[in-house]
Amino acid sequence: MKKNLLKFSVLALLTSIAAVSCKKDSTPATASTAEVAFALSADNASSTLVTKSVGNPAINVTGVTAASIKWTSAIANIGRFKLEAKKNGKEIEITTKNITNLDLFAIDPATIAAKIDTGNYKEISIKVLLVKSSGTDIPLTVKGTFTSAGGAAVPIEFDYNDNAILKAEVENVTVDATTDVTAKLNFHLNKLLTAIPSTQIDAATRTNGAIVISNASNTAIYNKVIANLLLAIEARGFEKHKKK
């Protein structure tokens, strides 16, 4: 691969993220094809929260025990994965639909992948679409435990249920017969609650004893988390690896 340029963007009415799956294109591997994949994994599950916000930035209050958060699970559901590529003036498009229950905490992160012919490509674009759901398989659910400054532990859950697109691109790339390529992104969970005072979280409405942050519950906090999502996603670039 040469002259690589990774572009990362999230396109939505509200900022969002996406995830990945182990479901792959059914085209059998041959010497003239390679696999292009997309992977997202969660990290930094534990963090200390700011005590209160005073202008910019938010701060911790001296002498006060800091509250904390520990995320323990992150499950994503993908409405559609689309791979678009341009080669010799020809456009290629491959789509996979309805990929569910993807564990972002998995030791070996799952991938969405498709096979394309080898050769020189002007551009390869990967898009992961989140689709708002009326059922239980919403695009993203993150769960954990919030511990207040007073030491009380409360279950916490962040539910994202809206439309969004996660997009990664690489330009002027050569795909050969011996290697596959994967666009990798990290979901930094410690940035989800950036600059949100722990006192606001502690005062949040409880649902069956848990703090649920969604577009229908604790919406003021939800909107702040949505604004943090771009900060939470870091593109690691396209990586080459030997074909399996």
Number of C-alpha atoms within 10 A of each C-alpha: 17 11 10 15 15 17 13 18 17 21 14 15 10 13 20 27 27 24 34 28 25 15 16 15 15 9 10 7 16 10 10 14 22 22 24 25 24 26 20 26 23 24 14 13 18 16 16 17 27 21 24 17 17 11 7 7 10 16 16 18 12 8 6 10 13 18 24 19 23 19 23 12 16 24 21 24 24 26 23 16 25 18 25 16 20 17 17 9 9 9 12 13 14 15 14 18 13 14 19 19 18 23 21 24 18 12 9 9 18 21 22 27 28 23 21 22 18 19 15 17 21 15 18 21 19 23 20 26 25 28 19 16 15 8 6 7 19 22 28 22 19 18 18 19 19 26 21 20 17 11 12 11 15 17 19 22 20 22 19 23 21 18 19 22 21 20 22 23 21 23 20 17 18 15 23 19 17 15 18 23 21 19 24 20 21 18 25 17 23 19 19 20 24 21 20 20 20 25 16 14 19 18 10 18 14 16 12 8 10 16 24 23 26 20 17 10 17 18 14 13 21 20 15 15 24 20 17 19 21 18 14 22 24 14 16 14 19 21 14 15 11 9 14 8
